[in-house]
Amino acid sequence: NVFLFVEFYLKFLVDRWFYTRVLLGHALPWARAPAACLNFNCMLILLPVCRNLLSFLRGSIQCCSRTAARQLDRNITFHKLVAYMIAFHTAVHIIAHLFNFEYFMDAQLNRNSSLLTFVLSEIGSGDNASFLNPIRSNETNPTFVMFTTVAGLTGVAITLALILIITSSVEVIRRSYFEVFWYTHHLFVLFFVGLVFHGFGRIVRGQTENSTATNNPLVCANRFEEWGRDGSGCEVPVFAGNQPGTWRWVLAPIILYVCERLVRFYRSHQKVVITKVVMHPSKTLELQMRRKGFHMEVGQYVFIQCPSVSRLEWHPFTLTSAPEEDYFSAHIRIVGDWTQALYEACGGDKNEPQEAWKLPKVAIDGPFGTASEDVFQYEVVMLVGAGIGVTPFASILKSVWYKRIQNNQEVFTKNIYFYWLCPETQAFEWFADLLHSLEGQMEERGVSDFLSYNMYLTRWKQEDAEHYWVQHQAENDPITGLKQKTHFGKPNWDNEFTSIASKHPRGCKNQTICNSNSNFKLDIADTSKKCGSKKRIHFTPFDFEQLG
């Protein structure tokens, strides 16, 4: 962005734009430089939401660089950063053009033939199209011109679309009124249509190359009274607008995005059958489904649409089933209008069992890849989830159960450290059954040290706190029923990292991977360069600050 801004700013300081700068001053390059940056960012904005493309790229570069592959998991963050740049450059572009229109109007109002600005504004009167000043009369105003030109109308339209898209994307709106966010985000179609046609008006005009040969602005600017006279050497300058070039920037991403939507449209129309609906505690709905040809990896996610609830809304949910199972499932926490409507459509508010033919139809788009796919490529893995965010790890732990415990298959992963933070005791209930099964199976087969899990209750009432005094006397934890006791409060991450790192120092010259006074991320990065083996600790990306 910096390079493009400087490059195009300097580009509009050359002689061809001399007369335009006479009218507009430095507001001209200040308008054109952010326009180039806008084209660049609009080229990038669609790519992070081409999920099929990202899944393909992730699988392709996985064998070359795991680090590069994990950068693709930050696609939404990149999407937001590009959107911020679009908003910033749009603001600069608009402000500069507001000054430009005022300068154009001033040149028409100050009707003094001894001024170069007035002479330049008069060029192109009548049928001559080589004008420089787009405001052709002093009897109008910039606002009227803005709403009666292609550039003005499209500029207003794409600016309003951008404002609605950005304001509806803030965290509060997106979480509380998702439908508002979803519908206004589709104004991007209007935005791109307006963006492509915005330059067709050719409002900003410069001297043509042929004209600079007959009217050198550095020589003829001070002799404008002699323009067009025989022997003066200064012909009347001819002006023309640049060829519209925005389409060159955005054409390829638009084609990719259209192909992406066609693929998703095709997959969304494949028949999906709901085989089982389970209501778990803490208002969590589990849907078990089947679709012909559906293949998944651990930790992947799908988009779910329920036409009886909304034909336009698609919501992402992490798959909680394992690839070894003959169905795929998603756990959906009932927190909003759409999830509540789905819950009622599935008969969650009824006491009697629902017949299969009464269950709603659903459409599935996916699955799409995440960082959790890489879990079995590391010997030591640390999984951290909060609340319903534990769903990708349900898939991982189930797959471990099938691979190592049931089928006795050797997996590259030797140790899993699992942390789960929940605000209240009810949230543990739906996932505790799986941990119970894993715990019992591992004890029977003598591999109890394979999975180390730590449960943290971050908020509790007085009666819950009483468990803290009695749980050490009971064989199993009174909250989860597991042998591993529930912790109260939030984990001390420095201590946890230090403890895990000290247990797995093999393969590194420097045995101290991190301590409580060091930056863990930096030390892991430095240590990985010193490690000769593949035994590294992989952390699934998440926000540490939100976890305390």
N, C-alpha and C positions, 0 to 999 in steps of 0.2 A: 504493500500500500504506500509506503514511504517512497519507494522508487518510482512508482507510477505517478504519484502526486508531483514530485520534483520534475520528472521527465516531461509531463504535460504542462506544467507551469512554465517551464523554460521554452517549450514548444510554441507557446502563444506570446513570446516576447520577441519573435523574429520579425523581419521587415514586412512580411506578408500581412501581418495583423497590426501594422503601425497605425493606419487610419482608424481601425476599430478601437484601438487603445486611445486614440484622440478623443473619441466619444465616451468611452467607458472607463478609461484608466486601468488600474490593476484589478478592478472587479472582473475583467474579462478572464485572466488566467485563474483567478480565484473561483470562477464558475466552472471552467473547463477541466481543471485538474481533478476536483472531486467527482466530476462526471466520468472520467476514465476509471477512477477507483470504484465507482458504483458499478460500472460494467464488469469489472473484475470480480467484485464480491457477488454480484448477481449470477455470475457464471458458477460460483462455488456453492451458493446457498442451497441448491437442490441436491447436490451430490451426497451430503451426509444423510439424507432421508431416503436414498435409494437402497433399501435394506437388502434386497437380493444381490445387488452389486457388491455391497460391503461384505456380505456373507461369502460371496465368491472370492473376493480379494483376500479375505481373511484366511480362507482355506488354501489359497494359492501361495501366499507368502509365509504361511505358518512354518513350512519346512525350511525357509531361509532365515527368518528372524522372528522369534516370538515377541520380542519387544515391539517391532514394527506392527505385528498383528494386533497387539493389545492397544495400540494407538487408535485403531479403528473402532474400539469399544467406546471411545470418547466422542463418537460422532455427533451426539446431541449437544455436547459442550461446544464443539467446533461450529455447529449450526448456529448456536446462540451468539458466539463471538463474531461470526460473519454478519449476523443480523445487526449486532451493535455497530459494526463498521458501516453497514448500509444506512442505518439511522443517522450516524454522525455525518457521513458524506452527503446525505440528502439535505441535512440542515445547512451545511456550508454552501451547497449548491443553490438552495432556495434563497438564502440570505444574499448571496452574491448576485443572483438574478434580480432580486428586488431592487438592489442598487442599480443594476444595468437598465431596468425599465425606467427608473427615475431619471437616469442620465439621458436615455433616449428621448424622454418627454421634454427634459430641459432644453435639449438641442433644438427641438421643434418650436418650443415656446419663445426662445430667445432669437427672434427673427431679425438677425443683424448680418447683412451680407458681408460684412468685414470680418466675420468670425468663421474660422475653418469648420467648426462644428455644425454651423447652419448650412454651409455649402455642401458638406458631406451628406447632411440630412435631405437636401434637395435633389441629390443624384438619384436617378431612377424614377423620376416623376413621369406620369403618363403610362404608356404601355411598356416602358423599359423595365426589365426584370432585374437589372444589375444594381438594385438599391442596397444601401448599407443600413439605414435606419428602418426597422420594421414598423415603427409608428409613422405613418405616412401623412398625418395631418395634425395641426395644433388644436383642432376642434374635438379631439377625443381625449381619452385618459388611459393610463396603463391597465387599469382593471378591465375596461372594455376590451382592450386588445388581448389581454390574457385569456378571456373567455370566448374569444372569437377566432382563435388560431389553434392549429393542431397541437403545437407545442404547449400552449397554455392549458387547453382542455385536458390533454393527456397528463400533463404535469399535476394538475389539481386532482385528477382521478387517482393516479398512483400514489400521491402523497396521502390522500384520505384513506386509501386501502392500507398503506403502510402504517399509518397511525392506529387504525383499528386492529391490525394484526399484532402490533407491538403491545398496545395497551391491554389486549385480551390475553396476552401470553404471560403476564406477571403471575407470580406464584399464587397469590390470593384468588385471582379470577380462575386460574386453571384448576385449582383444587376444589373451589366452592361452586363454580359454574362452568363445568367442563364443556357443556354444549356451546356456550358462548365462545369459548376458545376454539372449539372444533370448527364451528361454522364460519367464524370470521377468518380463521386461518386459510380457508379455501378462497379468500379474496386474492390469494397469490396469483390466480389465473388472470384476474383483471389487472393486477400489478404488472405481470409480464407482457400482456397484450399492450398495455399503455406504454411500457418501457420500450418495446420494439418500435412503436410508431411515434414515439416522442421526438425523435430527431428528423422526422420527415418534413417538419415545418421549416427547417433550416433558418431558424431565427438568428443565430450567430453567424455572421458572414465576414469573409476576409477578401483581400484583393487577389485576383486570379494571377497565375504565374505569367501569362502573356501580358497582363496589364502592368506588372512590375517592370517589364522590359521597356514600356513606353511611358511609365510614370514611376520613377524611382522615388519612393516616399521620403527618403532622407534628403533628396535634392528639391523635390517639387512641393513639399509640404508648405514651405514658406512662400511659394510662388503660385498659390491657388487661384489668384486673380487671372493668371495667364493660361490656365488650363484650356486646352482645345484650340488655342490660337496657332496660326502657322508660324513655324520657326521657334516656338517656345520650348520645344523638346519635352513638353509635359502634356500628354493627352489626359482626357477625363478618365479617372480610374474606373475600372470595372470590378464589380464585387460578385461573389457567389458563396453559397453556403457549402459546408462540408457534406460529402455523401454520408447518409446515415449508416453507422457501423455497429450499433448495439447488437443487431441480430447475429453478427459474426461471433460475438462473445457468448451469447446464450443459446445459440441453436443446438450445439452438441449436447449440453446438459438437459435441454428440454426434450430432445429425442430420447436420451437415456431415461429420463423420468417417465415419458410416455410409455416406453417399453416396460419399465418397472411396473407401472400401473396396469398394463395389459396382462402381465404375468400374474400379478396379484388378483386381477379380476377373474382370470381363468381359474386360479386355485380356489378362490372364494366361492366358486360355483360348483365345486366338487362336493358330492354328498357326504355329510357328516351325520353320524348316528350317536345320540347320547345313550350310552349303555347303563349308566348308573348315576344317581344324584344322591349325595351324602351331605347332611347338615351337621357340621362340626360345631363345638362350642365357640364362643366369642364371635358369633354371627359370621362364620366362615362356610361358604358353599363350595363343595367339591363336585366338579363335573368330570365324569369319565366318559371318553368319546373314542370313536373309531372312524378312520377315513382310509379308503383304499390307497395304497402306495405311500402312506405317511411314514417317514423315517426321521428320527430325531437323535440328538446327542444330549448328554447331561447338561443341565443349566440353560438350555435354549428357551425361547419364548415364542408365543404366537399372538396374533391379533384375533379377537373374537367379536363377531357381530351377531346380534339376535334381531332378525327382521321384525318380529312382533313387538319389540321394544323400540327400535329405531333402525331404519334402513340405511342411514348414513354414518352412524357412529361405529367406530372400531376401537376397541380397547386392548392394550397389551397385557398379557398375563404369562408369568413364568410357568413352564411345564414342571409338574411335580412327580411325574411318573418316570420310570427308568426305561432306557432303550430296550431292555430285555423283556418288558411286559408287552402283552398283546393289545394294549390300549394306551391312550395318552390322556393325562388328566391335568386340571388346573384348579388351584384353590383360590377362591374369589372372596375377599372380605367385603361385607355389605357396608359401604360407607357413603354412598351417594344415590342419586335418583336412578341412574342406569342400573347399578348393581341391585338396588332394591326392587326394581321392576323385573329384572332377571330372576331374582330370588322368588318373587311371587309367581312368575310364569312357570317356574320349575316346581311349584307346589310347596315351597318352603314354609308358607304360612298356613298350610293345611295339615291336619293330624293324620289323615288316612294316606296310604301310599298312592302315588300317581301311576297310572297306566302309561306304558311306553308311548303309545300313540298320542297321548295328551301332552307330552313334553314338547317344548317349543323347538323350532328349527334353528340351528345355528350355522354360521359360516366361519371357516377357519382360514387365516392367511399366515403362512409360515411353514415350518419353524425358521427362526432367525438365530444367528450365532451370538454368543457372549463370551466373556473371558473365562467363564466357568467350564467351557469345553476343554480347557487345557489341564484340568485338574489331574488327570492320570498320566501326565507327562513329567510330573515332579515326584521326588521321593517323599518330600515333606510338604504338607499343605496346611494352610491356616484358613479356616472358613469363619467369617464373622457375619452374623445376620441380626437384624432388629425387627421384632414383631413379625408381620406377614412377609417381611423381606427375607425370611428364612426359606422361602419356597424353592429357590434353585438348589439349595443344599439337600432338600428332601430327595430330589432326583439323584444327586450325587451319592447320598448315603444308601439309597435303594440299589443303585447300580453296584456299589461296593458290596452290598449284601449278596446280590446275585453272582457277581464275579468271584469274590473271594470266599464267602461263607458257604453258599449253596453249591456252587459248581467247582469249588476248590481251584479256581484259576489263579495263577500268579499275576499280580498287577505290579506295575512299576512303583506305585505309591506305597510307601512303607508305614507312614504315620500321618494321621489326620488329627488336627487340633480344631475342635468345633466350639465356637462361642455363640451363644444365643441370648440376646437381651430382650426382655419383655416388660412392659409397664405393669401388667397385672397377671394374676395367677391363671385366669381362664385361658389366656393366650397359649399356655403351655399344652393344653389338653389335647388338641387335635394332632400335634406332632409327637407327643410323648409315646404313643403306641408304637411308632416306628422305632424310636430309640429303645423302647422296652425289648422289642424283637431283636434288635442288633445287639443289645447288651447280653441277652440270654444266649444267643447263638455264638457270640464271641467267647463267652465264658466256657461253653461246652467244648469249643474247639481250641481253647488255650491261646487265643490271640486277643486277649482283653486289652493289651497295650496298644493295639492298632489304632483304636479310636479313643481319643481323650476329649470329652465334652464338658463344657462349663456353662451352666445356666445362671443367668443373672436376673433378679427381680428388681427393676429400677424404681418402682413405686409400690408401696404397700401400706395397708392399714394396721392399726394396733394389733388386731387379732392375727394378721399375717405375720407380724414381727414376732409373735409368741412362738412361731414355728422355729425361729432361730435358736431358741433355748432348748427345744426338745429334739431337733432333728439329729443332733450328734449322738443321742441315746438310741434312736431307732435305726434299724438295719437299713431301711429304705427311706428316701426323702419323702416327708408327708405331703409335699406339694405335687411333685411329679411322679412319685412312686419309683423313681430310679435309685440305684445305689449311690450315684454321684449326687452329692448334696447341692441344693440350690444356694447360690450366693445372693446376698442382699446389697443393693447399691450398684455402682458401676465399676467395671474393672479398671485396675491401674495398668494402663497399656505398656508403660515403660517396664514394669516388672514382668508382665506377661511376655513381652518380646525378649527380654533378657533371659528369662527362664527357658523359652523355646530355643533360642540361639545357643545357649550353653549346653543343651542336650544334643545338638547336632553340629559339632565343630569340625567333623571329619572332612578332609579334602581341602582344607584351607591352611595356609602357612600362619595366618593370624588367627589364633583360636578365639579371640574375643570379637565376636561379631557386633555386639552393641552393648551398651550399658545405660543405666538410667539417666546419665548426664549427657548422652550423645544423641545426635539426630539419627534415628533408626533407618530412615529411608536412604540417607547418604551412606551410612556404614554398610548396608546390604549391597548397594550399588558398587561400592569400592571393593567389598569382599568378593563379589561375584567375579570380578576381574582376576582375583588371586586364586580362585578355586579351579582345581584341575579336573574335578569330577562334575557330574551333572547334578550333584546333590545340592540343590538350592531351594530356598524357601520362596514360595509363590503366594502373593496376597491378592485375593480377588478385590478389585477396586471398589472402594466405598468411602464415604465421608467420615473421617475419624471424629471430627468436631461434633457431628450429630450424635455420635455414640458416647460422648463425654470424654 
